[in-house]
Amino acid sequence: MFKKIVALALVAGMVLSATACNSSRSEEYPVKLANITISKAPDRVIVLSDSIADILVSCGFIKKIEGRSDECTQEEISGVKTVGSKLKPDLEKISALSPDVIFADSDMPKEQLTKLNESGFTVITFVPATSMSGISDLFGNVGAVMAGETTGREIGEERAETLSVTMDDLQRLIPESKVLVTACYLYDEKGTSLKDDTPSGKLFEYLNAVNVCKAGVADDEAFNALKLANPQYIFCDIGVKDKIMKSELFKDFSAVKNKQVYELSSELFSRQGNSLVEALTDMIEIMYPSVSINPEDPTKRTESSKAETSKAETSKAETSKAETSKAETSKAETSKAETSKAETSKATTSKVKADTSLKITKDMFFEFGDIKDDIKKVQNRLEALGYFNEEKSGYYGEVTQKAVKAFQKANKLTQSGNCDYKTLTLMFSAKAKAAG
């Protein structure tokens, strides 16, 4: 029996079934999206869309990805089998993997969709979001397909919210300035640009900059408009910088004269998951070199700018003799206080000890619905840290998922509710932060 193909026009105001929207936690499935019904959680997924792959990775559904297109180059799924290009996948390779669901982009050729349809596969295609609220809907719908109308949708929407909050936090790291900064992203040396009416195009707003490539400008007028705007910064796809720098068309641009042309892969701007944060982080570090971002937590600086450091050193050098004398007088008291503080800190730190009961590997991953002996060890560790107070059954249910989320929140990790390598490594280390 043939299965229907559905194009989910999320940003066009898709109406979900009232039954799906009102489903209780005990009735996660069926999930109804437009004209398709997902009767149960898929165990085997093939993702042809690199943008949807970004979302699946972001939401922690990596274990269910059995196949990917060549364009899905995320490091987390690099070991997954490939099935050809996203626009013309290999049908035999897809059939060999027996997927429950195939995720594809809305621009897949009709001929290829028909072939997949006639082979009996459930193919879900998504239209790219055009706003941050659209991205939340996109995450929610992907989550609903993967883990149910209530639980899965919440996972997706919460993850989308985390991405949004992270980008807001990154913006706060940027020094305030009244000077207008102009920038753009170009796909080629002809001036094909990333418009300002897409989520990726709006990343420039988080940079406190203006994307000079406006939507609605006719193609034959686009370059003239770009030239008139004369951006201070030009970001471009890999391999395009050298062509721009040598082009007669761009020789009078401020960005070219000041050598402020930088390459960033277009993949970062076409994907609508973790890549959005990666793109924003890269652009911030380029445009604002005084801001150094902590790779473990991109919302925190790891060091001050050279100017700030110099200012601090100057201030230190200008400390008055009177203050120095006062400091020496209270040296004994300060030393005593610091000793007490160090002892208190040591006592606090010693409350959490490393747990070596679980042998953690990089491919280890636990999620909702799993039943394993190793999950008992996770539950024991969560209990020791104060996040879990239930029977250690080895079942990764809702209580365990909430406990993991609480741990991730307290330890400033992505609140996916899943136990990935990063979460497990910190959880079982002496650096883990206990509840309360």
GIFEN-V431000 format. One record per backbone hydrogen bond with DSSP energy under -0.5 kcal/mol. NH is the residue of the N-H (numbers start at 1). CO is the residue of the C=O. If there is no record, write none. Layout:
{{NH/CO} {NH/CO}}
This chain:
{{3/117} {6/123} {8/6} {8/125} {9/7} {10/8} {12/9} {13/10} {14/9} {14/10} {16/14} {17/32} {21/17} {22/18} {23/20} {27/24} {30/38} {31/38} {32/30} {33/31} {33/36} {36/33} {38/31} {39/37} {42/145} {45/64} {46/101} {47/67} {48/46} {48/103} {49/103} {50/48} {53/49} {54/50} {55/51} {56/52} {57/53} {58/54} {59/55} {60/56} {60/57} {61/56} {64/61} {65/62} {66/45} {66/64} {67/45} {68/81} {69/47} {70/84} {72/69} {73/71} {77/74} {78/75} {80/77} {81/66} {83/68} {83/84} {85/88} {90/83} {91/89} {94/90} {95/91} {96/92} {97/93} {97/94} {98/94} {98/95} {99/94} {100/44} {101/44} {102/122} {103/46} {104/124} {106/126} {108/105} {112/109} {113/109} {114/110} {115/111} {116/112} {117/113} {118/114} {119/115} {120/117} {121/116} {123/4} {123/121} {124/102} {124/122} {125/6} {125/123} {126/104} {127/8} {135/131} {136/132} {137/133} {138/134} {139/135} {140/136} {141/137} {142/138} {143/139} {144/140} {145/141} {146/142} {147/143} {148/144} {149/28} {153/148} {154/150} {155/151} {156/152} {157/153} {158/154} {159/155} {160/156} {161/157} {162/158} {163/159} {164/160} {165/161} {166/162} {167/163} {168/164} {169/165} {170/166} {171/167} {172/168} {173/169} {173/170} {174/171} {181/208} {183/210} {184/233} {186/235} {187/192} {188/192} {191/188} {194/185} {195/193} {196/213} {198/195} {199/129} {202/198} {203/200} {204/201} {205/202} {206/202} {206/203} {207/203} {207/204} {208/205} {209/204} {210/181} {211/209} {212/183} {212/210} {214/212} {217/214} {221/218} {222/218} {223/219} {225/221} {226/222} {227/223} {228/224} {229/225} {230/226} {232/182} {233/182} {234/260} {235/184} {236/262} {237/186} {240/237} {241/237} {244/240} {245/241} {246/242} {247/243} {247/244} {250/247} {251/247} {251/248} {253/250} {255/231} {257/253} {258/254} {259/256} {260/255} {262/234} {264/236} {268/265} {269/266} {270/266} {271/267} {274/54} {276/273} {277/273} {277/274} {278/274} {279/275} {280/276} {281/277} {282/278} {283/279} {284/280} {285/281} {286/282} {287/283} {288/284} {291/288} {292/290} {292/303} {293/291} {294/297} {294/300} {300/297} {302/292} {303/292} {309/305} {310/306} {311/307} {312/308} {313/309} {314/310} {315/311} {316/312} {317/313} {318/314} {319/316} {324/320} {325/321} {326/322} {327/323} {328/324} {329/325} {330/326} {331/328} {334/330} {335/331} {336/332} {337/333} {338/334} {339/335} {340/336} {341/337} {342/338} {343/339} {344/340} {345/341} {346/342} {347/343} {348/344} {349/345} {350/346} {351/348} {352/349} {353/351} {355/428} {356/354} {359/357} {360/358} {364/361} {366/419} {369/396} {370/367} {372/394} {375/372} {376/372} {376/373} {377/373} {378/374} {379/375} {380/376} {381/377} {382/378} {383/379} {384/380} {385/381} {386/383} {387/382} {388/382} {393/391} {396/370} {396/394} {397/395} {401/397} {402/398} {403/399} {404/400} {405/401} {406/402} {407/403} {408/404} {409/405} {410/406} {411/407} {412/409} {413/408} {416/414} {419/366} {420/418} {424/420} {425/421} {426/422} {427/423} {428/424} {429/426} {432/429} {434/432} {435/385}}
